[in-house]
């Protein structure tokens, strides 16, 4: 019988093969998909996130753990859908129009998924309307935007304005991040939150979801 | 000095410390064997995929003035403005690692190999910076061959988007240098494609003209003060 603590430990070690094997075993042992997810995979990633924030481990450690978690998620996904298990929240994320830098955005998406969120990644060079239309279409409550160029930061304001124009202010919250972006800029354009790095972005999204 | 610059992939390979530093790991930090292996793999992939190339055009002070003014968005005072007018020689340049490293990064992300993708991105960024340094050295060597370098000469590069020289300065820089010759294009947002590319101005003149205090108004917003490190490297 596969223990959930064992799964959690394998995630922390970034051992994707072991996570794959243990989640399959847990499913065979008829442990519910939600339990495996919450007490195995997400619990492991939670520990990894805390250790990263405490500077005990480094970014590659987090990303190896994320790969391990995804190996488990691949096994659980059909069951989670079948059992109708809701995610912590749905987030639309992308790098804004005119910008192709997506490493930072990818890291945020990976860590949000690791924390149990449902992430719709629109990629890079995303038009303001696409963020909002996708949020409406999928019932997402958060839009996350990334920019690495000062010249593309104004697009973030356009997205916030587009949310307001569609009458979604308060229902769909916005969070911004990226090297040239600051907390002051976020406030200036009316964004609901600013994440200074991937781990912080996850914390901010959790706050936004709980406020909703 | 004018034309296309060719480089070997092995020339641009970054050090282990430079790659790890781009991952937020300070030089000298002890890391796990897994992280070390990732770093080695990333550098190997980079060597196999990078096609480093550049373009360079010498430019007069008068011609550069028009390019520097760009779209009129520079800070009122900048190191470049303060330095270039004291220069003996100026050259505009653009360098790129080519498209393939980015394709490799995207491929790794798509296959959930996040740690390697991120490490490869860090390695490519460090390599692009190293490539810009090689272009700078190439120009210095050319000046030396022409008898234009003395013991007091300092050659240093500056890029739009940094230290008050607005990123929009790239538009006129590209119009002068024509990096499309090496497959490098500039988007309307002033984003260079491929992403792992660097453009800028190389200034050669008395070493001390580069010694600018980091007390410009925008220096308060700078987290690295890397200009001081670059100047110190120049004086070694």
Interface residues (C-beta under 8 A of the other chain):
Chain A: X14 X58 X59 X60 X61 X63 X64 X66 X67 X70 X71 X97 X98 X99 X100 X101 X103 X106 X107 X110 X149 X150 X151 X152
Chain B: X23 X24 X25 X31 X32 X34 X35 X38 X105 X109 X112 X113 X114 X115 X117 X118 X119 X121 X161 X167 X168 X187 X188 X189 X190 X191 X193 X195
